[in-house]
Amino acid sequence: MYRLIKGRGLTQAEAGKILGIKQSHVSALMRNRSGAFSVERLMDFLTALEQDVEITVKPARKEHGEVSVVA
């Protein structure tokens, strides 16, 4: 989200209006402190920033699965 907000030249207040959250919460997101938000809420933020979100589930190649994020 940092990259998206900075790339658009948005202030934290402007980003807050787009995301529907307070500027202080945007500040936390910008510092990679997203633990206060659910995964669903984070996906909502991404779609508000005009991003598509795609989740893919496939069989693991190892004994234990793994999670990865592709941007």
C-alpha positions in Angstrom: 0.0 0.0 0.0 2.9 2.3 0.7 4.0 2.0 -2.9 0.5 2.7 -4.2 -0.1 5.7 -2.0 3.3 7.2 -2.7 3.1 6.4 -6.4 -0.1 8.5 -6.6 1.4 11.3 -4.7 -1.4 11.1 -2.1 -1.1 12.7 1.4 -2.0 10.4 4.3 -5.2 12.5 4.8 -6.2 12.0 1.1 -5.4 8.3 1.3 -7.5 8.1 4.5 -10.5 9.5 2.6 -10.1 7.0 -0.2 -9.7 4.1 2.2 -12.4 5.3 4.7 -10.0 5.4 7.7 -8.3 8.1 9.8 -5.0 9.6 8.8 -3.4 8.0 11.9 -4.4 4.5 10.6 -2.9 5.4 7.2 0.3 6.3 9.0 0.4 2.9 10.6 -0.2 1.2 7.2 2.7 3.3 5.7 5.0 2.0 8.5 3.9 -1.6 7.7 1.9 -2.0 10.9 -1.2 -3.5 9.3 -1.9 -5.9 12.2 -4.9 -3.9 13.3 -6.7 -4.7 10.1 -8.2 -8.0 8.9 -7.1 -9.5 5.7 -10.5 -8.7 4.3 -10.1 -5.1 5.2 -6.7 -4.9 3.7 -8.1 -6.4 0.5 -10.9 -3.7 0.6 -8.1 -1.0 0.8 -6.4 -2.5 -2.2 -9.6 -2.4 -4.3 -10.3 1.1 -3.1 -6.9 2.0 -4.6 -8.0 0.5 -7.9 -6.1 -2.8 -7.5 -7.4 -6.3 -8.4 -7.0 -8.9 -5.6 -6.5 -12.5 -6.7 -6.2 -15.5 -4.3 -5.0 -18.8 -5.7 -5.1 -22.1 -3.8 -3.2 -25.0 -5.2 -1.8 -28.3 -3.8 1.5 -27.9 -1.9 4.7 -29.2 -3.4 6.2 -29.8 0.0 4.9 -31.5 3.2 3.7 -28.1 4.5 2.1 -25.4 2.4 3.4 -21.9 2.1 1.9 -18.4 1.6 3.4 -16.0 -0.9 2.3 -12.5 -2.1 3.0 -11.5 -5.7 2.7 -7.8 -6.5 
